[in-house]
Amino acid sequence: MSGSIPSTAALVFLLSLLAILTIAPLAVAAGTSEVSKFCVSQVSPKELSPAEQREVEISIRNLGTTEVYHVAVEVLAIESPIKILGATRKEIGTVAGGKEASVTYEVYVDKGADVGVYYIPLRVFWRDEWGEEGELCSETIYFSLRVTGSLKRAEIEVLSVETVPEVVKPGDTFSLKIRLKNVGISDARALRANISVSSPFMPVGGDVEEYLGVLKSGEETLVTFNLSVAADAHTSQHIFELTLRYEDETSRNNVERKEIGVFVRGEPSVYIQEITLEPSNLQQGSEGILMLKLTNVGTDAAEDVRVEVSSVGLLSESYYFIGEIPPDSSETAAFGVYVDDDAKVGMYALKINVHYNDRFGKEYSYTRIYEVRVLEKAPLIPLSYVVAFSVIAIALLAGVYFVQRREDEG
């Protein structure tokens, strides 16, 4: 009997166990809240080469069924040949349950990176409620990038730049010599170097491109461009763009652009453009002013400009400091003039010396002789007045004579 029909106690136990197994999941689901989690759903591109730099898009998925807020991701720093360029933290915003969001990072792979798969930690932050009231949650997930192959491309580096002559001045013809080195692993084939030339420069012979052929890995070469600079070029650092075109072992066409600087050293040139004497006629015992207009017709600023005027017995001052005169600009120096009462009548020579420096400390000078005539001191009553007075007096006397004569005749 006992072997074929279950007892009442055993039947009750089985039914109770079945009820517990059926109801327990519902109780757990009803009594707990869901926690959202993320995973990396896509990485594009997944493969990079050594020395390669490019944008990588990373997509993350909200594995939960509820919306989360203030989502942000941050790449954590680790020792790796894969480098993140720029900001490592990116703000995303709101991500609905089951949905994806993407961020983009600028990624660089070291030249010496070994072939293999590299795992980069990505920290995800979010809140389960809008605003600051929601609890801040975070977890670390990983995305992977595969480094494939070796560094195949060539890489050209500018080792030095020099000019012959070393100092380039306006109006010069010079050679621009650029030393290049292939610091990549691949040979650079069909290497061409082109330089941009614009005013105030001109290529000599019209050639601004050189064909260099093959530059093997680790080798150096020298490229030379012959140029001329305009005579009116100002002192300045002039920038040329050097463009290098070549093929590497993968037959890929490469273009590299680099900036090359050439310093043109101009010169100031100051001369006396105009001399003005007021009054124009000097007499014994008179005063006046001598004004000199100085103009810089050079291609660089004249510094510490100063004027010295020497003369015997004419000037009340002999030194005037101006300072700087930029190119194509003018300044005026003024000197007081005083002629003694007993100064000799005749011509006087004024020796005018102009001194100035360039910005490098080189000294320049300019001399000019200017003659001034000193006249005899004029009488207190001008001769013209005396003549006019005499004529009037004679006329009056003649008039009185004729009047008296008529009266006598009458």
C-alpha positions as CSV (number, residue, x, y, z in Angstrom):
1,M,0.0,0.0,0.0
2,S,2.6,2.5,1.0
3,G,4.7,1.8,-2.2
4,S,1.9,2.6,-4.7
5,I,-0.1,5.5,-3.2
6,P,1.7,8.6,-1.8
7,S,0.8,9.5,1.7
8,T,-1.3,12.6,2.4
9,A,1.7,14.4,4.0
10,A,3.9,13.7,1.0
11,L,1.3,15.1,-1.3
12,V,0.9,18.3,0.7
13,F,4.7,18.8,0.7
14,L,4.9,18.5,-3.1
15,L,2.1,20.9,-3.7
16,S,3.7,23.5,-1.3
17,L,7.1,23.2,-3.0
18,L,5.5,23.7,-6.4
19,A,3.7,26.8,-5.2
20,I,6.9,28.3,-3.8
21,L,8.8,27.8,-7.0
22,T,5.9,29.4,-9.0
23,I,5.3,32.4,-6.8
24,A,9.0,33.2,-5.8
25,P,10.1,34.8,-9.1
26,L,7.0,37.0,-9.0
27,A,7.8,38.2,-5.6
28,V,11.4,39.0,-6.4
29,A,10.4,40.9,-9.5
30,A,7.8,42.9,-7.6
31,G,10.0,43.6,-4.7
32,T,13.3,44.8,-6.3
33,S,14.2,47.6,-8.7
34,E,16.2,47.0,-11.9
35,V,19.8,48.4,-12.2
36,S,20.8,49.6,-15.6
37,K,24.2,48.4,-17.0
38,F,26.1,49.2,-20.2
39,C,28.2,47.4,-22.7
40,V,30.3,48.3,-25.7
41,S,28.2,47.4,-28.7
42,Q,30.5,48.6,-31.6
43,V,33.9,50.1,-32.3
44,S,34.8,51.6,-35.7
45,P,37.4,51.1,-37.0
46,K,38.7,48.2,-34.9
47,E,42.1,47.9,-36.6
48,L,44.9,50.4,-36.6
49,S,48.5,50.4,-37.7
50,P,51.6,51.7,-35.8
51,A,52.1,55.5,-36.2
52,E,48.5,55.8,-37.4
53,Q,46.2,58.6,-36.1
54,R,42.5,58.6,-36.7
55,E,39.0,59.0,-35.2
56,V,37.5,56.0,-33.5
57,E,33.8,55.8,-32.8
58,I,32.7,53.9,-29.8
59,S,29.0,52.9,-29.2
60,I,27.6,51.8,-25.9
61,R,24.2,50.2,-25.2
62,N,21.9,50.6,-22.2
63,L,21.2,46.9,-21.3
64,G,18.3,47.9,-19.0
65,T,14.7,48.7,-19.9
66,T,14.5,52.1,-18.1
67,E,15.8,55.4,-19.2
68,V,19.0,56.8,-17.5
69,Y,20.2,60.4,-17.4
70,H,23.4,62.5,-17.4
71,V,25.3,59.7,-19.1
72,A,29.0,60.3,-19.6
73,V,32.1,58.1,-20.5
74,E,35.7,58.5,-19.7
75,V,38.7,56.6,-21.0
76,L,40.9,55.6,-18.0
77,A,44.6,56.1,-18.2
78,I,46.7,52.9,-18.5
79,E,50.1,52.0,-19.9
80,S,49.4,51.3,-23.5
81,P,50.8,52.1,-27.0
82,I,47.3,53.4,-27.8
83,K,46.9,57.0,-26.9
84,I,43.8,59.2,-26.6
85,L,44.4,62.7,-28.0
86,G,42.4,65.5,-26.5
87,A,39.7,65.2,-23.8
88,T,39.2,61.7,-22.3
89,R,35.7,62.5,-20.9
90,K,32.7,62.8,-23.2
91,E,29.2,63.8,-22.2
92,I,26.3,61.9,-23.8
93,G,23.1,62.9,-22.0
94,T,20.0,60.7,-21.8
95,V,20.0,57.0,-23.1
96,A,16.7,55.1,-23.2
97,G,16.5,51.5,-22.2
98,G,17.8,49.1,-24.9
99,K,19.2,52.0,-26.9
100,E,22.7,53.0,-28.0
101,A,24.8,56.2,-27.9
102,S,28.1,56.9,-29.5
103,V,31.2,59.0,-28.8
104,T,34.3,59.7,-30.9
105,Y,37.9,59.8,-29.8
106,E,41.0,60.9,-31.6
107,V,43.4,57.8,-31.3
108,Y,47.1,57.6,-32.0
109,V,49.1,54.3,-32.1
110,D,52.8,54.5,-31.1
111,K,55.3,53.7,-33.9
112,G,56.8,50.8,-31.9
113,A,53.4,49.2,-31.0
114,D,53.5,45.4,-31.2
115,V,50.9,43.5,-33.2
116,G,48.0,42.4,-31.0
117,V,44.7,43.3,-29.3
118,Y,44.7,46.0,-26.7
119,Y,41.8,46.5,-24.2
120,I,41.1,50.0,-23.1
121,P,39.0,50.7,-19.9
122,L,36.0,52.9,-20.4
123,R,34.2,54.2,-17.3
124,V,30.5,54.9,-17.7
125,F,28.6,57.4,-15.4
126,W,24.8,57.9,-15.2
127,R,21.9,58.8,-12.9
128,D,18.7,56.9,-12.6
129,E,16.7,60.1,-12.1
130,W,16.7,63.5,-13.8
131,G,18.6,66.2,-12.0
132,E,21.0,65.9,-9.1
133,E,18.6,63.9,-7.0
134,G,19.3,60.7,-8.8
135,E,21.9,58.4,-7.5
136,L,25.2,58.6,-9.4
137,C,26.1,55.2,-10.7
138,S,29.2,54.1,-12.6
139,E,30.9,51.0,-13.9
140,T,33.9,50.1,-16.0
141,I,33.6,48.4,-19.3
142,Y,36.2,47.7,-22.0
143,F,36.6,48.2,-25.7
144,S,39.3,46.7,-27.8
145,L,41.5,47.8,-30.7
146,R,43.7,45.6,-32.8
147,V,47.1,46.8,-33.9
148,T,48.0,45.1,-37.2
149,G,51.2,44.9,-39.3
150,S,54.2,47.1,-38.9
151,L,55.0,50.7,-39.8
152,K,55.2,50.7,-43.5
153,R,55.1,54.3,-44.4
154,A,58.0,56.6,-44.7
155,E,58.3,59.8,-42.7
156,I,60.3,62.8,-43.8
157,E,61.8,65.2,-41.1
158,V,63.4,68.6,-41.7
159,L,66.8,68.5,-40.0
160,S,68.1,72.0,-40.8
161,V,67.4,75.1,-42.8
162,E,70.2,77.6,-43.9
163,T,70.7,80.3,-46.4
164,V,73.7,81.2,-48.4
165,P,74.7,84.0,-47.8
166,E,73.8,83.6,-44.1
167,V,72.4,87.1,-43.8
168,V,69.7,87.8,-46.5
169,K,69.2,91.5,-47.3
170,P,66.7,93.2,-49.6
171,G,67.8,92.9,-53.2
172,D,69.9,89.7,-52.6
173,T,69.9,86.5,-54.6
174,F,70.4,83.6,-52.2
175,S,70.2,79.8,-51.9
176,L,67.8,78.1,-49.5
177,K,69.2,74.8,-48.4
178,I,67.0,72.3,-46.6
179,R,68.3,69.0,-45.2
180,L,65.8,66.2,-45.0
181,K,65.9,62.8,-43.3
182,N,63.6,59.7,-43.7
183,V,62.9,58.7,-40.1
184,G,60.2,56.1,-41.1
185,I,60.7,52.4,-41.8
186,S,59.7,52.4,-45.4
187,D,61.7,53.9,-48.2
188,A,60.3,57.1,-49.8
189,R,60.1,56.6,-53.5
190,A,59.6,59.3,-56.2
191,L,60.3,62.0,-53.6
192,R,59.5,65.5,-54.8
193,A,60.0,68.7,-52.8
194,N,58.0,71.9,-53.7
195,I,58.3,75.3,-52.1
196,S,55.7,78.1,-52.2
197,V,57.1,81.4,-53.3
198,S,55.3,84.7,-53.1
199,S,56.2,88.4,-52.9
200,P,58.7,89.7,-52.1
201,F,60.5,86.6,-53.3
202,M,61.0,85.2,-56.8
203,P,62.5,81.9,-57.9
204,V,65.7,82.2,-59.9
205,G,65.2,80.3,-63.1
206,G,61.5,79.8,-62.4
207,D,61.9,76.4,-60.7
208,V,60.2,75.8,-57.3
209,E,60.2,72.0,-57.3
210,E,63.1,69.5,-57.0
211,Y,62.9,65.7,-57.8
212,L,64.9,63.8,-55.3
213,G,64.1,60.2,-56.2
214,V,64.5,57.5,-53.6
215,L,65.3,58.4,-50.0
216,K,65.9,55.2,-48.0
217,S,64.9,54.7,-44.4
218,G,67.5,56.5,-42.2
219,E,69.1,58.4,-45.1
220,E,69.5,62.1,-45.5
221,T,69.4,64.4,-48.5
222,L,69.8,68.1,-49.3
223,V,67.4,70.1,-51.4
224,T,68.4,73.6,-52.7
225,F,66.1,76.4,-54.0
226,N,67.6,79.5,-55.5
227,L,65.6,82.6,-54.8
228,S,65.8,86.4,-55.0
229,V,64.3,89.0,-52.7
230,A,62.9,92.4,-53.7
231,A,64.9,95.5,-53.0
232,D,62.1,97.0,-51.0
233,A,61.5,94.0,-48.7
234,H,61.1,94.9,-45.1
235,T,62.9,93.2,-42.2
236,S,60.7,90.3,-41.3
237,Q,60.5,86.5,-40.7
238,H,59.0,85.1,-44.0
239,I,57.4,81.7,-44.0
240,F,57.5,79.3,-46.9
241,E,55.4,76.1,-47.2
242,L,57.5,73.1,-48.1
243,T,55.4,70.3,-49.7
244,L,56.9,66.8,-49.8
245,R,55.2,64.1,-52.0
246,Y,56.3,60.5,-52.2
247,E,55.3,56.8,-52.2
248,D,55.9,54.2,-49.5
249,E,56.1,50.4,-49.6
250,T,52.4,50.1,-49.8
251,S,52.4,52.3,-53.0
252,R,50.3,54.8,-51.0
253,N,50.8,58.5,-52.1
254,N,51.9,60.6,-49.1
255,V,51.9,64.3,-48.8
256,E,53.6,66.2,-46.0
257,R,53.6,70.0,-45.5
258,K,56.1,71.8,-43.4
259,E,56.8,75.5,-42.6
260,I,60.2,76.9,-43.4
261,G,61.3,80.3,-42.1
262,V,63.7,82.8,-43.7
263,F,64.7,86.0,-42.1
264,V,65.3,89.0,-44.3
265,R,67.3,91.8,-42.7
266,G,66.5,95.2,-44.1
267,E,68.4,98.5,-43.6
268,P,67.3,101.9,-42.6
269,S,68.2,104.9,-44.8
270,V,67.6,108.4,-43.4
271,Y,68.2,111.5,-45.4
272,I,67.3,115.2,-45.0
273,Q,64.3,115.7,-47.2
274,E,63.7,119.4,-46.6
275,I,65.4,122.4,-44.8
276,T,63.3,125.4,-43.8
277,L,64.7,128.6,-42.3
278,E,62.2,131.1,-40.7
279,P,62.6,134.0,-41.5
280,S,64.3,133.1,-44.8
281,N,66.6,136.3,-44.5
282,L,68.7,136.6,-41.4
283,Q,70.1,140.0,-40.3
284,Q,72.4,141.1,-37.7
285,G,70.7,140.9,-34.3
286,S,67.8,138.8,-35.5
287,E,66.4,135.4,-34.4
288,G,64.8,132.5,-36.2
289,I,64.3,128.8,-36.4
290,L,65.9,126.1,-38.5
291,M,63.7,123.0,-39.2
292,L,64.9,119.8,-40.8
293,K,62.5,117.2,-42.2
294,L,64.1,113.7,-42.0
295,T,62.6,110.8,-44.0
296,N,63.5,107.1,-43.7
297,V,63.4,105.6,-47.3
298,G,65.0,102.3,-46.1
299,T,63.4,98.9,-45.5
300,D,63.8,98.8,-41.7
301,A,63.2,101.2,-38.9
302,A,65.9,103.7,-37.9
303,E,66.5,103.8,-34.2
304,D,68.1,106.3,-31.9
305,V,67.9,109.0,-34.6
306,R,69.7,112.2,-33.6
307,V,70.8,115.4,-35.3
308,E,73.8,117.6,-34.6
309,V,74.3,121.0,-36.3
310,S,77.6,122.9,-35.9
311,S,78.1,126.6,-36.8
312,V,80.0,129.6,-35.6
313,G,77.9,132.1,-33.8
314,L,74.5,131.3,-35.3
315,L,72.8,128.5,-33.3
316,S,71.4,128.7,-29.8
317,E,71.2,124.9,-29.6
318,S,73.1,122.2,-31.6
319,Y,71.6,118.8,-30.7
320,Y,68.2,117.2,-31.3
321,F,67.1,113.7,-30.4
322,I,64.2,112.1,-32.5
323,G,64.3,108.4,-31.6
324,E,62.7,105.9,-34.0
325,I,61.6,106.6,-37.6
326,P,59.8,103.7,-39.3
327,P,60.2,102.9,-43.0
328,D,58.4,105.4,-45.3
329,S,58.0,107.9,-42.4
330,S,59.3,111.3,-41.5
331,E,60.1,113.3,-38.4
332,T,61.2,117.0,-37.9
333,A,64.1,118.4,-35.9
334,A,64.0,122.1,-34.9
335,F,66.9,124.4,-33.9
336,G,66.8,127.9,-32.6
337,V,68.9,130.5,-34.5
338,Y,70.3,133.7,-33.1
339,V,72.6,136.2,-34.9
340,D,74.7,138.6,-32.9
341,D,74.4,142.4,-33.5
342,D,78.1,142.4,-34.5
343,A,78.0,139.3,-36.6
344,K,79.9,139.6,-39.9
345,V,77.8,140.0,-43.0
346,G,78.1,137.1,-45.4
347,M,77.6,133.4,-45.9
348,Y,77.7,130.9,-43.0
349,A,78.0,127.1,-43.5
350,L,75.9,124.8,-41.3
351,K,77.3,121.3,-41.0
352,I,74.4,118.9,-40.3
353,N,75.2,115.4,-39.1
354,V,72.4,112.8,-38.8
355,H,73.2,109.7,-36.8
356,Y,71.0,106.5,-36.3
357,N,71.2,102.8,-35.7
358,D,69.4,99.7,-37.1
359,R,67.7,97.2,-34.8
360,F,70.9,95.1,-34.6
361,G,73.0,98.0,-33.3
362,K,74.8,98.9,-36.5
363,E,75.5,102.6,-36.7
364,Y,74.9,104.9,-39.7
365,S,75.5,108.6,-40.3
366,Y,74.7,111.2,-42.9
367,T,76.2,114.7,-43.4
368,R,74.9,117.7,-45.3
369,I,76.2,121.3,-45.6
370,Y,73.6,124.1,-45.6
371,E,74.6,127.7,-46.3
372,V,72.9,130.7,-44.6
373,R,73.3,134.3,-45.6
374,V,73.5,137.0,-42.9
375,L,72.5,140.5,-44.0
376,E,73.4,143.9,-42.6
377,K,71.1,145.1,-39.9
378,A,68.3,147.2,-41.4
379,P,68.0,150.9,-40.2
380,L,65.2,151.7,-37.8
381,I,63.4,153.7,-40.5
382,P,63.4,151.8,-43.8
383,L,64.9,153.7,-46.8
384,S,61.6,153.4,-48.6
385,Y,59.9,155.3,-45.8
386,V,62.6,158.0,-46.0
387,V,62.2,158.4,-49.7
388,A,58.4,158.5,-49.4
389,F,58.7,161.2,-46.6
390,S,61.0,163.3,-48.7
391,V,58.7,163.2,-51.7
392,I,55.8,164.2,-49.6
393,A,57.8,167.1,-48.0
394,I,58.9,168.4,-51.4
395,A,55.3,168.2,-52.7
396,L,54.1,170.2,-49.7
397,L,56.8,172.9,-50.1
398,A,56.0,173.2,-53.8
399,G,52.3,173.6,-52.9
400,V,53.1,176.4,-50.4
401,Y,55.3,178.2,-52.9
402,F,52.6,178.2,-55.6
403,V,50.0,179.4,-53.2
404,Q,52.1,182.3,-52.0
405,R,53.1,183.3,-55.6
406,R,49.4,183.6,-56.6
407,E,48.6,185.7,-53.6
408,D,51.5,188.1,-54.5
409,E,50.4,188.3,-58.1
410,G,46.8,189.1,-57.0
